[in-house]
Amino acid sequence: MPPTALINHTDYQRITADGFQRRARAAGFAQWRTDIERLGGCTHPIRLSGSWAVQDNTTGTVLDSLHGRVMVPCGNRRESVCPACSDRYAADAFHLLRAGLAGGTKGIPVTVADKPRLFLTLTAPSFGPVHNRRTPHGTAIPCRCGEFHHPDDPRLGQPVDPGSYDYLGHVLWQAHSGELWHRFITALKRHLAHAAGLPQRAFADHARLSFAKVAEYQRRGLIHFHAVIRLDGPDGPGDPTPTWGTVQALTDAIHAAHACTRVTSPDIDGRTWELAFGGQIDIRPIRPAEAGRVEDERGVITDDRLASYVAKYATKGTGKSEAADRRIRSQADIDRLRVTPHHRRIIQTAWDLGAPVPCPDCHPHGFHHTDGCGCQHAHYCATCNNGGEVTRTVRQRRLHPELGDRPDPVDALKLRRWAHMLAFRGHFLTKSQAYSVPFRQIRDDRRRYRHEHTLAELGVTEESITVVNHWSLVSVGHHTPEERELAAAIAERQREARKHRYATERKD
């Protein structure tokens, strides 16, 4: 007999509506709504208890104070966790990227708009054919499976033959993608120096390579890098680019660096992988804003919306990959994930590669049974504390003491820690030091503005007062699902209001 549904859709809607009505009629709802609107509709707020006070340094009088419980935004950049806070993060990312593109803000001179700048996309290699929608030259052709896929087909990004897909190579490439980018930038500087007739060591005395990079997940679970690359003088954005630093020279150097960048993976059961970026590479010049488009009819990128285009990837988290939003701590967490078989296999591969290995003293032949093999009843083992398993680094130090304290190459990848990110170990948005200001400065500027606004309302100066804060954590998140849904609705309403306001300002 088939299982009986616990509740049908109509009853679910009725129960949910009843929950909203109960929350709206509950005491304190008006204040709760005001607080959530102040947070922009944060769906995962942090609740604090304590006090805040502004005291006059001369008289000790409390000029302003706040006591009790308050809510502050969670600050999560992932749209799948908190749309409101991800919008704020995207806005900060936009200003960071825009300042490095066009200048005129955040202490970056407007002359950066006249420097050689490129928009670069580096792709991942193939580890096996996947279902996709192929449209070369604008004409759709069948997938390798022989079918034409709909854009919402759940098979898109899944391997055509999961049995032959190289999941080990996939995970190792993803874990080394940050190192690949680092080596790519090093090679790019080397080729630029060679093109200018300079020794590599002298490059920093003549030019500086600045960039901002964003990682984007593809449906197949691999990342692409989108980057804005700018060539400055040796002192940064305010220094003119040397005469040999042209868009063409930068383009040629990128092609050369892309072709030679390689990383050799650690040995896994006697096998290593030669890791590199994919063969597809897209390089487009950037020119000052002239239109409200990302690119013009000639394929030239414009400033006007490029910052928004790049910044949106910083808030997507794992995006279309549908991987976990939080760290995985056990096999049970993997079993509970609601993901595709392909992404589950990627996470499982990363988890298994980062697993401990049999203790070399208790199990010199490499065999250990987690359900009991007698090692826990043997004489005390100082290597594994009779646990039977150790990290690869401990085993390496035990078997190869000549290597010293050097960590095992696989352990150094920390694959279990980053399994929820499909083994990608980097941050989604990174930049070179001289490209623009850091996130910290943007957030400090916002706090400074609010602080000065409060001082102006009180009619005091910063030197004449002392701010006393004392807060402790109470809880995280909303109390009920209805509160979370209402907060999400508030966030969506405020987002639409911002879009309407921006559209009106553009027309004006």
C-alpha positions in Angstrom: 0.0 0.0 0.0 1.5 3.4 -0.9 2.2 5.8 2.0 -0.5 8.2 2.9 0.3 11.9 2.7 0.4 13.5 6.1 -1.1 16.8 4.8 -2.3 18.1 1.5 -1.4 21.4 -0.2 -4.7 23.1 0.7 -4.4 22.2 4.4 -0.8 23.4 4.4 -1.8 26.8 2.9 -4.5 27.1 5.5 -2.2 26.2 8.4 0.5 28.6 7.1 -2.1 31.4 6.8 -3.3 30.8 10.3 0.3 31.0 11.6 0.8 34.4 9.9 -2.5 35.7 11.4 -1.5 34.5 14.9 1.9 36.2 14.6 0.3 39.5 13.3 -2.1 39.5 16.2 0.5 38.7 18.8 1.7 41.3 21.3 4.8 43.1 20.2 4.3 42.4 16.5 4.5 46.1 15.5 7.8 46.6 17.3 9.1 43.3 15.7 8.2 44.5 12.3 9.8 47.9 12.9 13.0 46.1 14.0 13.1 43.8 11.0 12.4 46.7 8.6 15.4 48.5 10.2 17.5 45.4 9.5 16.3 45.4 5.9 14.4 42.1 6.3 17.3 39.9 7.6 16.1 36.3 7.7 18.7 35.2 10.2 19.1 38.0 12.7 21.4 37.8 15.7 19.7 38.7 19.0 21.7 40.4 21.7 21.0 41.5 25.2 22.8 44.3 27.0 23.1 48.1 26.9 24.6 51.0 25.0 25.1 54.4 26.4 26.7 57.8 25.4 28.2 59.6 28.4 29.5 63.1 28.7 33.2 63.1 29.7 32.9 66.2 31.9 29.7 65.6 33.9 29.2 61.9 33.5 25.7 62.5 32.3 24.1 59.8 30.1 23.1 61.6 26.9 21.6 58.7 25.1 21.1 55.0 26.0 19.6 51.7 24.9 18.9 48.8 27.2 17.3 45.4 26.7 17.3 43.1 23.7 18.1 44.1 20.2 18.5 42.4 16.8 21.4 43.0 14.5 21.8 41.7 10.9 23.6 38.4 10.4 25.9 39.7 7.7 25.8 36.5 5.7 26.8 37.1 2.1 24.9 34.1 0.7 21.7 34.9 -1.0 20.3 31.5 -0.2 20.8 32.2 3.6 19.8 35.8 3.9 18.8 37.8 0.8 18.8 41.1 2.7 22.4 40.8 4.0 23.6 39.5 0.7 22.2 42.6 -1.0 24.2 44.7 1.4 27.3 42.7 0.7 26.7 43.0 -3.1 26.4 46.8 -2.7 29.7 46.9 -0.9 31.3 44.7 -3.6 29.9 47.0 -6.2 31.5 50.0 -4.7 34.8 48.2 -4.2 34.8 47.0 -7.8 33.5 50.3 -9.2 36.2 52.3 -7.5 38.9 50.2 -9.1 37.2 50.4 -12.5 36.3 54.1 -12.8 38.0 55.8 -9.8 36.7 59.1 -8.4 35.6 57.4 -5.1 37.2 55.7 -2.1 40.5 57.6 -2.7 41.0 56.0 -6.2 41.9 58.6 -8.9 39.7 58.9 -12.0 42.8 58.3 -14.1 42.4 54.5 -13.6 39.7 54.6 -16.3 42.3 55.5 -18.9 44.7 52.6 -18.0 44.9 49.2 -19.8 42.0 47.2 -18.3 40.7 43.8 -19.3 37.8 41.6 -18.2 39.1 38.0 -18.1 37.2 34.7 -17.7 39.2 31.6 -16.9 37.3 28.3 -17.0 37.8 24.8 -15.5 38.8 21.8 -17.6 36.6 18.9 -18.4 36.6 15.8 -16.2 34.0 14.0 -18.3 31.1 14.9 -20.6 28.0 16.5 -18.9 24.5 17.3 -20.1 24.4 20.8 -21.5 22.7 23.1 -24.0 25.1 23.7 -26.9 24.4 26.7 -29.1 27.5 27.3 -31.3 27.0 30.3 -33.6 23.5 30.7 -32.2 22.2 27.4 -33.5 21.2 24.8 -31.0 22.7 21.3 -31.5 21.9 18.1 -29.5 23.6 17.3 -26.3 26.1 14.4 -26.3 23.3 12.3 -25.0 21.4 13.0 -28.2 18.7 15.2 -26.8 17.9 18.9 -26.7 17.7 20.0 -23.1 15.3 22.6 -21.7 17.0 25.4 -19.8 15.4 24.1 -16.6 16.2 20.4 -17.2 17.5 19.0 -13.9 20.0 16.9 -15.9 22.0 19.9 -17.0 25.4 19.8 -15.5 25.1 16.1 -14.5 27.6 13.6 -16.0 26.5 11.8 -19.1 28.2 8.7 -17.7 28.8 9.0 -13.9 30.8 5.9 -13.9 33.6 7.3 -16.1 33.5 10.8 -14.6 36.8 11.7 -12.9 35.6 12.8 -9.5 39.0 12.6 -7.9 40.4 15.0 -10.6 37.4 17.2 -10.2 37.9 17.6 -6.4 41.7 18.0 -6.7 41.4 20.7 -9.4 38.8 22.6 -7.3 41.0 22.4 -4.2 44.0 23.8 -6.2 42.1 26.5 -8.1 43.4 29.2 -5.8 47.0 28.0 -6.3 46.4 27.9 -10.0 45.3 31.6 -9.9 48.3 32.5 -7.8 50.7 30.9 -10.3 48.8 32.4 -13.2 49.3 35.9 -11.8 53.0 35.2 -11.2 53.4 33.9 -14.8 51.5 37.0 -16.1 54.0 39.3 -14.4 56.9 37.3 -15.8 55.6 37.5 -19.3 54.8 41.2 -19.0 58.4 41.8 -17.8 59.7 39.7 -20.7 57.6 41.7 -23.2 59.0 45.0 -21.8 62.6 43.7 -21.9 62.9 43.7 -18.1 64.2 41.1 -15.7 61.5 39.6 -13.7 62.8 41.0 -10.4 62.6 44.5 -11.9 59.0 44.4 -12.9 57.8 45.8 -9.5 60.0 48.8 -10.1 58.3 49.7 -13.3 54.7 48.5 -13.1 52.1 47.0 -10.8 49.4 44.4 -11.7 46.1 45.0 -10.0 43.1 42.8 -10.1 39.7 41.9 -8.6 38.6 38.3 -9.0 35.2 36.6 -8.5 34.5 32.9 -8.5 31.3 31.6 -10.1 30.0 28.0 -9.8 28.8 26.3 -12.9 26.1 23.7 -12.9 28.6 20.9 -13.1 30.0 22.0 -9.8 33.3 23.6 -11.0 34.1 27.2 -10.7 35.1 29.8 -13.3 37.1 32.9 -12.5 35.9 36.3 -13.6 38.5 39.0 -13.1 39.1 42.7 -13.8 42.8 43.2 -14.5 44.4 46.6 -14.6 48.0 47.6 -15.3 49.3 50.5 -13.0 52.5 52.2 -12.5 54.8 51.0 -9.7 53.2 53.1 -7.1 49.6 51.9 -7.7 46.5 53.5 -9.2 47.8 57.0 -9.0 50.9 56.3 -10.9 50.8 56.3 -14.8 51.2 53.1 -16.6 54.6 52.7 -18.4 54.5 53.3 -22.2 55.0 49.6 -23.0 52.0 48.7 -20.9 49.2 48.5 -23.6 46.0 46.5 -23.8 47.6 44.3 -26.5 50.7 43.6 -24.4 48.5 42.7 -21.5 46.3 40.4 -23.7 49.3 38.6 -25.1 50.8 38.1 -21.7 47.5 36.6 -20.4 47.4 34.1 -23.2 51.0 33.1 -22.5 50.5 32.8 -18.8 47.3 30.8 -19.3 49.1 28.3 -21.5 52.0 27.6 -19.1 50.2 27.6 -15.7 50.3 24.2 -14.1 50.0 22.5 -10.7 50.8 18.9 -9.9 48.4 17.3 -7.5 49.5 15.2 -4.5 49.9 11.5 -5.0 46.6 9.6 -4.5 47.1 5.8 -4.5 50.1 6.1 -6.9 48.4 8.6 -9.3 48.9 12.3 -9.8 47.1 14.9 -11.9 48.6 17.7 -13.9 46.1 20.5 -13.1 45.5 23.5 -15.4 42.8 25.9 -16.4 40.4 24.9 -19.2 41.1 25.6 -22.8 38.3 28.2 -23.0 39.4 31.7 -22.1 37.6 35.0 -22.7 39.5 38.3 -22.7 37.7 41.6 -23.4 38.9 45.2 -23.1 37.2 47.6 -20.8 36.5 51.2 -21.7 34.9 54.1 -19.8 31.1 54.0 -19.4 29.2 55.1 -22.4 26.0 53.1 -22.2 23.9 51.2 -19.8 25.1 47.8 -21.1 27.8 45.4 -20.0 29.2 45.3 -23.6 28.6 47.1 -26.8 28.0 45.8 -30.3 31.8 45.2 -30.7 32.1 43.0 -27.6 33.9 45.8 -25.7 33.0 45.9 -22.0 31.8 49.2 -20.5 32.1 50.3 -16.9 28.5 51.2 -16.3 27.2 47.8 -15.2 30.3 45.7 -15.2 30.8 46.2 -11.4 27.2 45.0 -10.8 27.7 42.1 -13.2 30.8 40.9 -11.4 29.5 41.7 -7.8 26.4 39.5 -8.2 28.6 36.4 -8.2 30.0 37.3 -4.8 26.5 36.8 -3.2 25.5 33.6 -5.0 27.4 31.2 -2.8 27.4 27.9 -4.6 24.7 29.2 -7.0 23.4 26.6 -9.4 25.5 23.9 -7.8 22.9 23.5 -4.9 25.6 22.5 -2.5 25.5 23.0 1.3 25.5 26.5 2.8 27.2 25.4 6.0 30.1 23.2 6.9 29.7 19.5 6.9 30.7 17.8 10.1 29.7 14.2 9.7 28.7 11.6 7.2 25.1 12.0 8.5 25.2 15.6 7.2 26.0 14.4 3.7 23.3 11.8 3.9 20.7 14.5 4.8 21.7 16.9 1.9 19.0 17.5 -0.7 21.3 17.8 -3.7 21.7 16.0 -7.0 23.6 12.7 -7.1 26.5 14.4 -9.0 27.0 17.1 -6.3 26.6 14.5 -3.5 29.3 12.5 -5.2 31.6 15.5 -5.3 31.1 16.2 -1.6 31.5 12.6 -0.7 34.8 12.3 -2.7 36.1 15.4 -0.9 35.0 14.0 2.5 36.6 10.6 1.8 39.9 12.1 0.6 40.2 14.1 3.8 39.4 11.1 6.0 41.9 9.9 8.6 44.1 6.8 7.8 45.0 3.7 9.8 47.5 4.2 12.5 51.0 3.0 11.3 51.7 1.5 14.7 48.5 -0.3 15.4 47.8 -1.2 11.7 51.2 -1.4 9.9 49.5 -3.1 7.0 46.9 -0.4 6.6 43.8 -2.2 7.7 41.3 -0.8 10.2 37.7 -1.7 10.8 35.6 1.1 12.3 33.1 -1.5 13.7 35.9 -3.0 15.8 39.1 -4.8 14.9 40.7 -5.2 18.3 43.0 -2.2 18.2 41.1 -0.5 21.0 41.7 -3.4 23.3 45.4 -3.7 22.5 48.3 -2.2 24.5 48.2 1.6 24.7 49.3 3.3 21.4 50.6 6.8 21.9 50.3 7.5 18.2 46.5 7.2 17.9 45.4 6.9 21.6 44.0 3.5 20.6 41.7 5.1 18.2 43.1 3.1 15.3 43.2 6.2 12.9 45.4 9.2 12.5 45.7 12.1 10.1 47.9 11.7 7.0 50.3 14.2 8.5 50.8 12.1 11.7 51.4 9.0 9.6 53.9 10.8 7.4 55.8 12.1 10.4 55.8 8.5 11.9 56.9 6.8 8.7 59.1 9.6 7.2 60.7 11.5 10.0 63.2 13.0 7.5 60.4 15.2 6.2 60.2 17.0 9.6 57.0 18.9 10.5 56.0 19.3 6.9 52.2 18.6 6.6 51.0 15.9 4.3 50.0 17.4 0.9 46.5 16.0 1.1 45.9 17.1 4.7 47.1 20.6 3.7 44.1 20.8 1.4 41.7 20.5 4.3 39.1 18.8 2.1 36.7 17.9 4.9 36.6 21.5 6.0 35.7 22.6 2.5 33.6 19.7 1.3 30.4 21.8 1.6 32.0 24.2 -1.0 32.6 21.3 -3.4 36.3 21.5 -2.3 36.8 25.1 -3.4 38.9 26.6 -0.7 39.1 30.2 -1.7 36.9 33.3 -1.1 34.4 34.2 -3.8 35.7 37.8 -4.1 39.4 38.6 -3.8 41.6 41.5 -5.0 45.1 42.7 -5.1 46.1 45.3 -2.5 46.3 48.2 -4.8 43.2 47.5 -6.9 40.8 49.3 -4.6 39.9 49.8 -0.9 39.2 46.7 1.3 35.8 45.7 2.5 36.8 46.8 6.0 37.2 50.4 4.9 33.8 50.5 3.2 32.1 49.1 6.3 34.1 51.4 8.6 32.9 54.4 6.5 29.3 53.3 6.9 29.8 52.9 10.7 31.5 56.3 10.9 28.7 58.0 9.0 26.1 56.5 11.4 28.2 57.5 14.4 28.6 61.1 13.2 24.9 61.3 12.5 24.2 60.3 16.1 26.7 62.8 17.4 25.1 65.6 15.3 21.6 64.7 16.8 23.0 64.9 20.3 24.9 68.1 19.5 28.2 66.9 20.9 31.7 66.1 19.5 33.5 62.8 19.6 36.2 64.1 22.0 33.6 65.1 24.6 31.8 61.8 25.0 32.4 58.1 25.8 30.5 55.3 24.2 29.9 52.3 26.5 28.8 49.0 24.9 28.0 45.8 26.8 26.2 43.1 24.8 25.9 39.3 25.0 24.5 36.8 22.6 21.0 35.5 23.2 20.1 33.5 20.1 20.4 33.4 16.3 17.5 33.3 13.9 13.8 33.9 14.0 11.5 32.1 16.5 9.1 30.7 14.0 9.0 29.9 10.3 6.3 32.5 9.9 8.6 35.2 11.2 11.3 34.1 8.7 8.7 34.2 5.8 7.5 37.7 6.9 11.1 38.9 7.1 11.8 37.6 3.6 8.7 39.4 2.3 10.0 42.6 3.9 13.4 42.1 2.3 11.8 41.5 -1.1 9.6 44.6 -0.8 12.6 46.8 0.1 14.6 45.3 -2.8 11.8 46.2 -5.3 11.5 49.7 -3.8 15.3 50.1 -4.4 15.0 48.9 -7.9 12.2 51.3 -8.6 14.1 54.2 -7.1 17.2 53.4 -9.1 15.2 53.1 -12.3 13.6 56.5 -11.6 17.0 58.1 -10.9 18.4 56.7 -14.2 15.6 58.2 -16.2 16.1 61.6 -14.5 
